[in-house]
Amino acid sequence: MEKLIFPLSKLLEGLEMVSRDCTVYMHKKTYEFIIITDEDLRTYDIYRSDEDQTLLEWEKDMMHLLDDVLYQKKDEYIILPDSFELHEHKIMERFSYTLSDTLRDDFLNAIFRKGAFQRFQQLLIHYGLRDIWFEYKRKSYLEKLIAWCEEQGYAYE
């Protein structure tokens, strides 16, 4: 069997699509991404229990795609790490510790309160740190991807 080598740049692109309410699948050979939301899964479960229901054409196409990704052709896809595995909150905390004392306190106070992600984004904009944050986050994701690939036994380049 041919050993697959995944480009880290493509995996990183997929990670950037990850959110709390979806799972990102990547085709092993074409590197095409399929994003499946929680709502897609609920619709799919309803569809599987009652295939006679009326669906729009695009919904039927989606149901067939989900069937392929989840069951019929599942060996052709890998599931990228989800938002819980990425620990974005922890990345935000580590980023905060790279900042000066005053900024660090502002960011740490923001991320340990309700609405942490929104507050964090607001502070990034306020202090003009968005580009620095996105570079830090990209490097953190890259580290996580390398470790994840090694855990999964995937080769990468």
Biotite code that builds the C-alpha atoms (Angstrom):
import biotite.structure as struc

atoms = struc.array([
    struc.Atom([0.000, 0.000, 0.000], chain_id="A", res_id=1, res_name="MET", atom_name="CA", element="C"),
    struc.Atom([1.293, 3.438, -0.993], chain_id="A", res_id=2, res_name="GLU", atom_name="CA", element="C"),
    struc.Atom([2.203, 5.644, 1.957], chain_id="A", res_id=3, res_name="LYS", atom_name="CA", element="C"),
    struc.Atom([0.411, 8.963, 1.731], chain_id="A", res_id=4, res_name="LEU", atom_name="CA", element="C"),
    struc.Atom([2.269, 12.191, 2.405], chain_id="A", res_id=5, res_name="ILE", atom_name="CA", element="C"),
    struc.Atom([0.164, 15.147, 3.447], chain_id="A", res_id=6, res_name="PHE", atom_name="CA", element="C"),
    struc.Atom([1.352, 18.705, 2.776], chain_id="A", res_id=7, res_name="PRO", atom_name="CA", element="C"),
    struc.Atom([1.381, 20.614, 6.054], chain_id="A", res_id=8, res_name="LEU", atom_name="CA", element="C"),
    struc.Atom([0.238, 23.727, 4.190], chain_id="A", res_id=9, res_name="SER", atom_name="CA", element="C"),
    struc.Atom([-2.910, 21.906, 3.065], chain_id="A", res_id=10, res_name="LYS", atom_name="CA", element="C"),
    struc.Atom([-3.568, 20.490, 6.541], chain_id="A", res_id=11, res_name="LEU", atom_name="CA", element="C"),
    struc.Atom([-3.079, 23.968, 7.994], chain_id="A", res_id=12, res_name="LEU", atom_name="CA", element="C"),
    struc.Atom([-5.617, 25.328, 5.508], chain_id="A", res_id=13, res_name="GLU", atom_name="CA", element="C"),
    struc.Atom([-8.089, 22.723, 6.749], chain_id="A", res_id=14, res_name="GLY", atom_name="CA", element="C"),
    struc.Atom([-7.467, 23.571, 10.398], chain_id="A", res_id=15, res_name="LEU", atom_name="CA", element="C"),
    struc.Atom([-8.373, 27.165, 9.709], chain_id="A", res_id=16, res_name="GLU", atom_name="CA", element="C"),
    struc.Atom([-11.871, 25.923, 8.787], chain_id="A", res_id=17, res_name="MET", atom_name="CA", element="C"),
    struc.Atom([-12.398, 24.133, 12.096], chain_id="A", res_id=18, res_name="VAL", atom_name="CA", element="C"),
    struc.Atom([-14.955, 25.571, 14.481], chain_id="A", res_id=19, res_name="SER", atom_name="CA", element="C"),
    struc.Atom([-16.893, 24.350, 17.484], chain_id="A", res_id=20, res_name="ARG", atom_name="CA", element="C"),
    struc.Atom([-19.917, 23.215, 15.474], chain_id="A", res_id=21, res_name="ASP", atom_name="CA", element="C"),
    struc.Atom([-18.281, 21.371, 12.586], chain_id="A", res_id=22, res_name="CYS", atom_name="CA", element="C"),
    struc.Atom([-15.864, 18.631, 11.620], chain_id="A", res_id=23, res_name="THR", atom_name="CA", element="C"),
    struc.Atom([-13.449, 18.999, 8.728], chain_id="A", res_id=24, res_name="VAL", atom_name="CA", element="C"),
    struc.Atom([-12.656, 15.986, 6.560], chain_id="A", res_id=25, res_name="TYR", atom_name="CA", element="C"),
    struc.Atom([-9.917, 15.937, 3.942], chain_id="A", res_id=26, res_name="MET", atom_name="CA", element="C"),
    struc.Atom([-9.767, 13.563, 0.982], chain_id="A", res_id=27, res_name="HIS", atom_name="CA", element="C"),
    struc.Atom([-6.511, 11.612, 1.223], chain_id="A", res_id=28, res_name="LYS", atom_name="CA", element="C"),
    struc.Atom([-5.534, 12.016, -2.420], chain_id="A", res_id=29, res_name="LYS", atom_name="CA", element="C"),
    struc.Atom([-7.199, 15.176, -3.725], chain_id="A", res_id=30, res_name="THR", atom_name="CA", element="C"),
    struc.Atom([-6.882, 17.134, -0.441], chain_id="A", res_id=31, res_name="TYR", atom_name="CA", element="C"),
    struc.Atom([-10.441, 18.371, -0.961], chain_id="A", res_id=32, res_name="GLU", atom_name="CA", element="C"),
    struc.Atom([-12.051, 19.546, 2.273], chain_id="A", res_id=33, res_name="PHE", atom_name="CA", element="C"),
    struc.Atom([-15.554, 18.590, 3.343], chain_id="A", res_id=34, res_name="ILE", atom_name="CA", element="C"),
    struc.Atom([-16.976, 20.574, 6.240], chain_id="A", res_id=35, res_name="ILE", atom_name="CA", element="C"),
    struc.Atom([-19.769, 18.800, 8.074], chain_id="A", res_id=36, res_name="ILE", atom_name="CA", element="C"),
    struc.Atom([-21.707, 20.848, 10.591], chain_id="A", res_id=37, res_name="THR", atom_name="CA", element="C"),
    struc.Atom([-23.716, 19.543, 13.507], chain_id="A", res_id=38, res_name="ASP", atom_name="CA", element="C"),
    struc.Atom([-26.836, 20.658, 11.639], chain_id="A", res_id=39, res_name="GLU", atom_name="CA", element="C"),
    struc.Atom([-25.760, 18.647, 8.571], chain_id="A", res_id=40, res_name="ASP", atom_name="CA", element="C"),
    struc.Atom([-25.498, 15.561, 10.794], chain_id="A", res_id=41, res_name="LEU", atom_name="CA", element="C"),
    struc.Atom([-28.945, 16.118, 12.286], chain_id="A", res_id=42, res_name="ARG", atom_name="CA", element="C"),
    struc.Atom([-30.437, 16.478, 8.796], chain_id="A", res_id=43, res_name="THR", atom_name="CA", element="C"),
    struc.Atom([-28.564, 13.372, 7.676], chain_id="A", res_id=44, res_name="TYR", atom_name="CA", element="C"),
    struc.Atom([-29.924, 11.344, 10.601], chain_id="A", res_id=45, res_name="ASP", atom_name="CA", element="C"),
    struc.Atom([-33.467, 12.409, 9.705], chain_id="A", res_id=46, res_name="ILE", atom_name="CA", element="C"),
    struc.Atom([-32.836, 11.583, 6.043], chain_id="A", res_id=47, res_name="TYR", atom_name="CA", element="C"),
    struc.Atom([-31.496, 8.116, 6.877], chain_id="A", res_id=48, res_name="ARG", atom_name="CA", element="C"),
    struc.Atom([-34.515, 7.344, 9.034], chain_id="A", res_id=49, res_name="SER", atom_name="CA", element="C"),
    struc.Atom([-36.954, 8.488, 6.327], chain_id="A", res_id=50, res_name="ASP", atom_name="CA", element="C"),
    struc.Atom([-35.435, 8.438, 2.840], chain_id="A", res_id=51, res_name="GLU", atom_name="CA", element="C"),
    struc.Atom([-38.848, 9.054, 1.278], chain_id="A", res_id=52, res_name="ASP", atom_name="CA", element="C"),
    struc.Atom([-39.029, 12.609, 2.555], chain_id="A", res_id=53, res_name="GLN", atom_name="CA", element="C"),
    struc.Atom([-38.928, 15.465, 0.099], chain_id="A", res_id=54, res_name="THR", atom_name="CA", element="C"),
    struc.Atom([-35.570, 17.194, -0.197], chain_id="A", res_id=55, res_name="LEU", atom_name="CA", element="C"),
    struc.Atom([-34.343, 19.905, -2.482], chain_id="A", res_id=56, res_name="LEU", atom_name="CA", element="C"),
    struc.Atom([-31.808, 18.803, -5.080], chain_id="A", res_id=57, res_name="GLU", atom_name="CA", element="C"),
    struc.Atom([-28.881, 20.407, -3.252], chain_id="A", res_id=58, res_name="TRP", atom_name="CA", element="C"),
    struc.Atom([-29.989, 18.710, -0.021], chain_id="A", res_id=59, res_name="GLU", atom_name="CA", element="C"),
    struc.Atom([-30.024, 15.329, -1.768], chain_id="A", res_id=60, res_name="LYS", atom_name="CA", element="C"),
    struc.Atom([-26.525, 15.998, -3.080], chain_id="A", res_id=61, res_name="ASP", atom_name="CA", element="C"),
    struc.Atom([-25.401, 16.875, 0.430], chain_id="A", res_id=62, res_name="MET", atom_name="CA", element="C"),
    struc.Atom([-26.944, 13.703, 1.855], chain_id="A", res_id=63, res_name="MET", atom_name="CA", element="C"),
    struc.Atom([-25.116, 11.590, -0.744], chain_id="A", res_id=64, res_name="HIS", atom_name="CA", element="C"),
    struc.Atom([-21.858, 13.387, 0.025], chain_id="A", res_id=65, res_name="LEU", atom_name="CA", element="C"),
    struc.Atom([-22.332, 12.797, 3.754], chain_id="A", res_id=66, res_name="LEU", atom_name="CA", element="C"),
    struc.Atom([-23.086, 9.138, 3.087], chain_id="A", res_id=67, res_name="ASP", atom_name="CA", element="C"),
    struc.Atom([-19.833, 8.844, 1.143], chain_id="A", res_id=68, res_name="ASP", atom_name="CA", element="C"),
    struc.Atom([-17.701, 10.662, 3.713], chain_id="A", res_id=69, res_name="VAL", atom_name="CA", element="C"),
    struc.Atom([-19.215, 8.991, 6.774], chain_id="A", res_id=70, res_name="LEU", atom_name="CA", element="C"),
    struc.Atom([-19.868, 5.464, 5.464], chain_id="A", res_id=71, res_name="TYR", atom_name="CA", element="C"),
    struc.Atom([-19.418, 4.420, 1.841], chain_id="A", res_id=72, res_name="GLN", atom_name="CA", element="C"),
    struc.Atom([-15.992, 5.942, 1.190], chain_id="A", res_id=73, res_name="LYS", atom_name="CA", element="C"),
    struc.Atom([-14.861, 6.819, 4.696], chain_id="A", res_id=74, res_name="LYS", atom_name="CA", element="C"),
    struc.Atom([-11.439, 5.218, 4.155], chain_id="A", res_id=75, res_name="ASP", atom_name="CA", element="C"),
    struc.Atom([-10.723, 7.892, 1.531], chain_id="A", res_id=76, res_name="GLU", atom_name="CA", element="C"),
    struc.Atom([-10.893, 10.703, 4.116], chain_id="A", res_id=77, res_name="TYR", atom_name="CA", element="C"),
    struc.Atom([-9.075, 11.776, 7.231], chain_id="A", res_id=78, res_name="ILE", atom_name="CA", element="C"),
    struc.Atom([-10.729, 13.739, 10.007], chain_id="A", res_id=79, res_name="ILE", atom_name="CA", element="C"),
    struc.Atom([-8.739, 16.794, 10.987], chain_id="A", res_id=80, res_name="LEU", atom_name="CA", element="C"),
    struc.Atom([-8.343, 17.657, 14.666], chain_id="A", res_id=81, res_name="PRO", atom_name="CA", element="C"),
    struc.Atom([-11.418, 19.354, 16.068], chain_id="A", res_id=82, res_name="ASP", atom_name="CA", element="C"),
    struc.Atom([-11.615, 22.576, 18.043], chain_id="A", res_id=83, res_name="SER", atom_name="CA", element="C"),
    struc.Atom([-11.264, 20.720, 21.349], chain_id="A", res_id=84, res_name="PHE", atom_name="CA", element="C"),
    struc.Atom([-8.047, 19.079, 20.169], chain_id="A", res_id=85, res_name="GLU", atom_name="CA", element="C"),
    struc.Atom([-6.697, 22.423, 18.983], chain_id="A", res_id=86, res_name="LEU", atom_name="CA", element="C"),
    struc.Atom([-7.176, 24.049, 22.406], chain_id="A", res_id=87, res_name="HIS", atom_name="CA", element="C"),
    struc.Atom([-7.495, 27.532, 20.928], chain_id="A", res_id=88, res_name="GLU", atom_name="CA", element="C"),
    struc.Atom([-8.239, 28.953, 24.364], chain_id="A", res_id=89, res_name="HIS", atom_name="CA", element="C"),
    struc.Atom([-4.901, 27.596, 25.578], chain_id="A", res_id=90, res_name="LYS", atom_name="CA", element="C"),
    struc.Atom([-3.177, 29.105, 22.524], chain_id="A", res_id=91, res_name="ILE", atom_name="CA", element="C"),
    struc.Atom([-4.787, 32.446, 23.381], chain_id="A", res_id=92, res_name="MET", atom_name="CA", element="C"),
    struc.Atom([-3.481, 32.146, 26.939], chain_id="A", res_id=93, res_name="GLU", atom_name="CA", element="C"),
    struc.Atom([0.067, 31.312, 25.794], chain_id="A", res_id=94, res_name="ARG", atom_name="CA", element="C"),
    struc.Atom([-0.046, 34.244, 23.370], chain_id="A", res_id=95, res_name="PHE", atom_name="CA", element="C"),
    struc.Atom([-1.081, 36.533, 26.224], chain_id="A", res_id=96, res_name="SER", atom_name="CA", element="C"),
    struc.Atom([2.050, 35.551, 28.152], chain_id="A", res_id=97, res_name="TYR", atom_name="CA", element="C"),
    struc.Atom([4.221, 36.757, 25.259], chain_id="A", res_id=98, res_name="THR", atom_name="CA", element="C"),
    struc.Atom([2.931, 40.319, 25.716], chain_id="A", res_id=99, res_name="LEU", atom_name="CA", element="C"),
    struc.Atom([4.105, 43.135, 27.991], chain_id="A", res_id=100, res_name="SER", atom_name="CA", element="C"),
    struc.Atom([2.751, 43.131, 31.560], chain_id="A", res_id=101, res_name="ASP", atom_name="CA", element="C"),
    struc.Atom([-0.034, 45.651, 30.916], chain_id="A", res_id=102, res_name="THR", atom_name="CA", element="C"),
    struc.Atom([-1.231, 43.969, 27.729], chain_id="A", res_id=103, res_name="LEU", atom_name="CA", element="C"),
    struc.Atom([-0.861, 40.520, 29.259], chain_id="A", res_id=104, res_name="ARG", atom_name="CA", element="C"),
    struc.Atom([-3.169, 41.466, 32.139], chain_id="A", res_id=105, res_name="ASP", atom_name="CA", element="C"),
    struc.Atom([-5.789, 42.875, 29.744], chain_id="A", res_id=106, res_name="ASP", atom_name="CA", element="C"),
    struc.Atom([-5.725, 39.766, 27.554], chain_id="A", res_id=107, res_name="PHE", atom_name="CA", element="C"),
    struc.Atom([-5.751, 37.294, 30.444], chain_id="A", res_id=108, res_name="LEU", atom_name="CA", element="C"),
    struc.Atom([-8.665, 39.108, 32.064], chain_id="A", res_id=109, res_name="ASN", atom_name="CA", element="C"),
    struc.Atom([-10.531, 38.951, 28.769], chain_id="A", res_id=110, res_name="ALA", atom_name="CA", element="C"),
    struc.Atom([-10.014, 35.255, 28.047], chain_id="A", res_id=111, res_name="ILE", atom_name="CA", element="C"),
    struc.Atom([-11.065, 34.073, 31.487], chain_id="A", res_id=112, res_name="PHE", atom_name="CA", element="C"),
    struc.Atom([-14.456, 35.752, 31.320], chain_id="A", res_id=113, res_name="ARG", atom_name="CA", element="C"),
    struc.Atom([-17.670, 35.058, 29.490], chain_id="A", res_id=114, res_name="LYS", atom_name="CA", element="C"),
    struc.Atom([-17.353, 35.880, 25.789], chain_id="A", res_id=115, res_name="GLY", atom_name="CA", element="C"),
    struc.Atom([-13.620, 35.168, 25.826], chain_id="A", res_id=116, res_name="ALA", atom_name="CA", element="C"),
    struc.Atom([-13.175, 34.763, 22.080], chain_id="A", res_id=117, res_name="PHE", atom_name="CA", element="C"),
    struc.Atom([-15.018, 37.958, 21.232], chain_id="A", res_id=118, res_name="GLN", atom_name="CA", element="C"),
    struc.Atom([-13.223, 39.936, 23.944], chain_id="A", res_id=119, res_name="ARG", atom_name="CA", element="C"),
    struc.Atom([-9.878, 38.577, 22.753], chain_id="A", res_id=120, res_name="PHE", atom_name="CA", element="C"),
    struc.Atom([-10.624, 39.641, 19.163], chain_id="A", res_id=121, res_name="GLN", atom_name="CA", element="C"),
    struc.Atom([-11.649, 43.104, 20.325], chain_id="A", res_id=122, res_name="GLN", atom_name="CA", element="C"),
    struc.Atom([-8.378, 43.531, 22.208], chain_id="A", res_id=123, res_name="LEU", atom_name="CA", element="C"),
    struc.Atom([-6.372, 42.367, 19.192], chain_id="A", res_id=124, res_name="LEU", atom_name="CA", element="C"),
    struc.Atom([-8.032, 45.055, 17.100], chain_id="A", res_id=125, res_name="ILE", atom_name="CA", element="C"),
    struc.Atom([-7.719, 47.707, 19.814], chain_id="A", res_id=126, res_name="HIS", atom_name="CA", element="C"),
    struc.Atom([-3.981, 47.132, 20.272], chain_id="A", res_id=127, res_name="TYR", atom_name="CA", element="C"),
    struc.Atom([-3.250, 46.445, 16.593], chain_id="A", res_id=128, res_name="GLY", atom_name="CA", element="C"),
    struc.Atom([-2.044, 42.895, 17.275], chain_id="A", res_id=129, res_name="LEU", atom_name="CA", element="C"),
    struc.Atom([-4.178, 40.910, 14.813], chain_id="A", res_id=130, res_name="ARG", atom_name="CA", element="C"),
    struc.Atom([-1.324, 40.114, 12.419], chain_id="A", res_id=131, res_name="ASP", atom_name="CA", element="C"),
    struc.Atom([0.974, 39.093, 15.272], chain_id="A", res_id=132, res_name="ILE", atom_name="CA", element="C"),
    struc.Atom([-1.796, 36.906, 16.738], chain_id="A", res_id=133, res_name="TRP", atom_name="CA", element="C"),
    struc.Atom([-2.548, 35.192, 13.434], chain_id="A", res_id=134, res_name="PHE", atom_name="CA", element="C"),
    struc.Atom([1.143, 34.396, 12.920], chain_id="A", res_id=135, res_name="GLU", atom_name="CA", element="C"),
    struc.Atom([1.395, 33.054, 16.483], chain_id="A", res_id=136, res_name="TYR", atom_name="CA", element="C"),
    struc.Atom([-1.766, 30.991, 16.002], chain_id="A", res_id=137, res_name="LYS", atom_name="CA", element="C"),
    struc.Atom([-0.504, 29.637, 12.647], chain_id="A", res_id=138, res_name="ARG", atom_name="CA", element="C"),
    struc.Atom([2.780, 28.535, 14.244], chain_id="A", res_id=139, res_name="LYS", atom_name="CA", element="C"),
    struc.Atom([0.900, 26.910, 17.131], chain_id="A", res_id=140, res_name="SER", atom_name="CA", element="C"),
    struc.Atom([-1.383, 25.071, 14.709], chain_id="A", res_id=141, res_name="TYR", atom_name="CA", element="C"),
    struc.Atom([1.650, 23.919, 12.730], chain_id="A", res_id=142, res_name="LEU", atom_name="CA", element="C"),
    struc.Atom([3.229, 22.476, 15.883], chain_id="A", res_id=143, res_name="GLU", atom_name="CA", element="C"),
    struc.Atom([-0.035, 20.737, 16.740], chain_id="A", res_id=144, res_name="LYS", atom_name="CA", element="C"),
    struc.Atom([-0.330, 19.385, 13.196], chain_id="A", res_id=145, res_name="LEU", atom_name="CA", element="C"),
    struc.Atom([3.144, 17.890, 13.264], chain_id="A", res_id=146, res_name="ILE", atom_name="CA", element="C"),
    struc.Atom([2.461, 16.193, 16.597], chain_id="A", res_id=147, res_name="ALA", atom_name="CA", element="C"),
    struc.Atom([-0.968, 15.031, 15.351], chain_id="A", res_id=148, res_name="TRP", atom_name="CA", element="C"),
    struc.Atom([0.502, 13.597, 12.130], chain_id="A", res_id=149, res_name="CYS", atom_name="CA", element="C"),
    struc.Atom([3.112, 11.704, 14.127], chain_id="A", res_id=150, res_name="GLU", atom_name="CA", element="C"),
    struc.Atom([0.453, 10.360, 16.530], chain_id="A", res_id=151, res_name="GLU", atom_name="CA", element="C"),
    struc.Atom([-1.706, 9.235, 13.598], chain_id="A", res_id=152, res_name="GLN", atom_name="CA", element="C"),
    struc.Atom([1.241, 7.747, 11.712], chain_id="A", res_id=153, res_name="GLY", atom_name="CA", element="C"),
    struc.Atom([0.795, 10.164, 8.792], chain_id="A", res_id=154, res_name="TYR", atom_name="CA", element="C"),
    struc.Atom([3.774, 11.325, 6.786], chain_id="A", res_id=155, res_name="ALA", atom_name="CA", element="C"),
    struc.Atom([3.944, 15.055, 6.072], chain_id="A", res_id=156, res_name="TYR", atom_name="CA", element="C"),
    struc.Atom([6.022, 17.526, 4.139], chain_id="A", res_id=157, res_name="GLU", atom_name="CA", element="C"),
])
